[in-house]
Amino acid sequence: MTWRIAAWCGAALAMLLLAACAPLPVREPGTVKQLAAQAVREQQLGARQDWGLTGRFAASDGRDGGSGSLEWQQDGQSYRFILRAPITGKSVQLDGGPDGAVLTGAGKVPVTGADASQVMRSEFGWDVPVADLAWWVRGLRAPGRPAILTFGSNGLPATLDQDGWHVDYRDWYAERNPPLPRKVYASRDPFSVRVLVEQWNPAE
């Protein structure tokens, strides 16, 4: 695991510095109109079982972190992540679904677990709430649990608090119908997860 952290730390630091310089969105409690529009977005996007994205990913446990390019393909409850380190070019692949998750490429032997979060924690020490992140990364509340939303001046979510995590939406592809996030930063002290989406698939 040491070489992976060493290889990815430089890029992680760069992303953290860029994030620190990014302007914060205006935040305000959700109005009836904004919450109604959010409900429409959640109905439209939540009904899509197959989707994907490409972009950048960074995660940290507050001391050590890593980053790289990300390919994420979701097919209902099944998913595939491919994370590629920027310096070595080496990649790890995480496949999973309701029956568990398996990580390959991190070592000679695949790492298996009950779910993606358990595998990521076991191998890297990161707390990555993958099941919730599949909703949050699209600007949606994970269903079935309480959540608090604030909205920006663009009428789109600025922050989301759920399951002890705080999610910041720093930028959106507002021209899409419905809009989708471009920069998603999630944190629960001391852990952080950041996704910068370069392209949503299918592109519209």
C-alpha positions in Angstrom: 0.0 0.0 0.0 3.0 2.3 0.6 3.8 2.8 -3.1 0.2 3.6 -3.9 0.0 6.3 -1.2 3.4 7.8 -2.2 2.4 7.9 -5.9 -0.9 9.4 -5.3 -0.2 11.9 -2.6 1.2 14.6 -4.9 -1.9 14.8 -6.9 -4.1 14.6 -3.9 -2.3 17.7 -2.4 -2.7 19.6 -5.6 -6.5 18.9 -5.6 -6.8 19.9 -2.0 -5.0 23.2 -2.7 -7.2 23.9 -5.7 -10.3 23.1 -3.6 -9.1 25.5 -0.9 -9.0 28.3 -3.5 -12.4 27.6 -5.0 -15.2 30.1 -4.2 -17.9 28.8 -1.9 -21.4 28.7 -3.2 -24.1 30.9 -1.7 -26.2 28.8 0.6 -29.8 29.3 1.7 -32.5 27.0 3.1 -34.6 25.3 0.5 -37.7 27.1 -0.6 -40.9 25.2 -1.6 -40.1 25.8 -5.3 -36.5 24.6 -4.9 -37.5 21.5 -3.0 -40.1 20.7 -5.6 -37.6 21.1 -8.4 -35.2 18.8 -6.5 -37.9 16.2 -6.1 -38.4 16.3 -9.9 -34.6 15.9 -10.5 -34.5 13.0 -8.0 -37.4 11.3 -9.8 -35.8 11.7 -13.2 -32.3 10.7 -12.3 -33.2 8.1 -9.7 -35.1 6.2 -12.4 -32.0 5.8 -14.5 -30.4 2.5 -13.7 -27.5 2.7 -16.1 -25.1 5.6 -15.9 -21.4 6.4 -15.7 -18.8 9.1 -15.4 -15.2 9.8 -16.0 -13.1 12.3 -14.0 -10.8 12.6 -11.0 -11.0 11.1 -7.6 -9.3 11.8 -4.3 -9.7 10.3 -0.8 -8.0 10.9 2.5 -8.2 9.6 6.1 -6.9 12.9 7.4 -3.3 11.9 7.2 -2.7 9.8 4.1 -4.5 10.1 0.8 -4.5 9.2 -2.8 -5.9 10.4 -6.1 -6.1 9.5 -9.7 -8.4 9.2 -12.7 -11.7 7.6 -12.2 -14.0 5.6 -14.5 -17.3 4.7 -12.8 -19.9 2.6 -14.5 -23.2 1.9 -12.7 -25.7 -0.8 -13.8 -28.5 -0.9 -11.4 -27.0 -2.1 -8.1 -23.8 -3.4 -9.8 -20.9 -1.1 -10.3 -17.3 -1.0 -11.6 -14.7 1.6 -10.5 -11.4 1.9 -12.3 -8.9 4.1 -10.4 -5.6 4.9 -12.2 -2.7 6.5 -10.4 -1.4 9.6 -12.2 2.3 8.9 -11.8 2.7 5.2 -12.2 -0.2 4.7 -14.5 -1.1 1.5 -12.6 -4.8 1.0 -11.9 -7.0 -0.9 -9.5 -10.5 -2.1 -10.4 -13.4 -2.4 -7.9 -16.4 -4.5 -9.0 -19.4 -5.1 -6.8 -23.1 -5.3 -6.1 -25.5 -6.8 -3.6 -23.4 -10.0 -3.3 -20.2 -8.2 -2.3 -17.2 -6.5 -3.8 -13.8 -7.4 -5.1 -10.7 -5.2 -5.6 -8.1 -6.3 -8.1 -4.8 -4.7 -9.1 -3.8 -3.6 -5.6 -1.8 -6.7 -4.9 -1.2 -10.3 -6.1 -4.4 -11.5 -4.4 -7.8 -9.9 -5.0 -9.3 -8.2 -1.9 -12.9 -9.2 -1.2 -15.6 -7.8 1.2 -19.2 -7.5 1.9 -19.4 -4.2 0.1 -17.2 -1.6 -1.6 -16.9 0.6 1.5 -15.5 -2.4 3.5 -13.0 -3.2 0.7 -11.7 0.4 0.4 -11.3 0.7 4.2 -9.5 -2.6 4.4 -7.1 -1.9 1.6 -6.5 1.9 1.8 -7.8 3.0 5.2 -10.3 5.3 3.5 -13.9 5.7 4.5 -15.7 5.9 1.2 -19.5 5.6 1.5 -19.9 4.1 -2.0 -23.6 3.2 -1.8 -24.5 6.8 -0.7 -22.0 8.3 -3.0 -23.8 6.8 -6.0 -26.7 9.1 -5.1 -24.7 12.1 -3.8 -22.5 12.3 -6.9 -25.6 12.9 -9.0 -26.8 15.6 -6.6 -29.5 13.3 -5.0 -30.4 12.4 -1.5 -29.9 8.7 -0.7 -33.4 7.3 -0.3 -35.0 6.2 2.9 -33.0 8.3 5.3 -33.2 11.9 6.6 -31.2 14.6 4.8 -30.8 18.3 5.0 -30.3 20.4 1.8 -29.3 24.0 1.2 -29.4 25.6 -2.2 -27.2 28.0 -4.2 -28.2 31.1 -6.1 -28.6 28.9 -9.2 -31.4 27.0 -7.5 -29.4 23.8 -7.3 -28.2 22.0 -4.2 -25.2 23.7 -2.5 -24.8 21.3 0.4 -26.3 18.0 1.5 -26.0 16.5 5.0 -26.8 12.8 5.4 -25.6 9.8 7.4 -23.1 12.0 9.2 -21.5 13.2 6.0 -21.4 16.8 4.7 -21.4 17.1 0.9 -20.5 20.3 -0.9 -21.5 20.9 -4.5 -18.9 23.4 -5.8 -19.9 23.4 -9.5 -22.6 22.0 -11.8 -23.3 21.1 -15.4 -26.3 23.4 -15.2 -26.9 23.3 -19.0 -27.8 19.6 -18.8 -31.4 18.5 -18.5 -31.6 17.6 -15.6 -28.5 19.4 -14.3 -25.7 17.2 -12.8 -22.8 18.0 -10.5 -19.3 18.7 -11.7 -17.5 19.0 -8.4 -18.6 17.0 -5.4 -16.7 17.2 -2.0 -17.8 14.9 0.8 -16.4 14.9 4.3 -16.9 13.3 7.7 -14.0 14.1 10.0 -11.3 13.0 9.5 -12.3 11.5 6.1 -12.8 13.2 2.8 -13.8 12.1 -0.7 -13.7 14.3 -3.8 -15.0 13.6 -7.3 -14.4 16.0 -10.2 -16.6 14.9 -13.1 -15.1 15.5 -16.5 -17.9 13.7 -18.4 -21.2 12.2 -17.6 -22.2 9.1 -19.6 -24.3 9.0 -21.6 -23.4 12.5 -22.6 -26.4 14.6 -23.4 
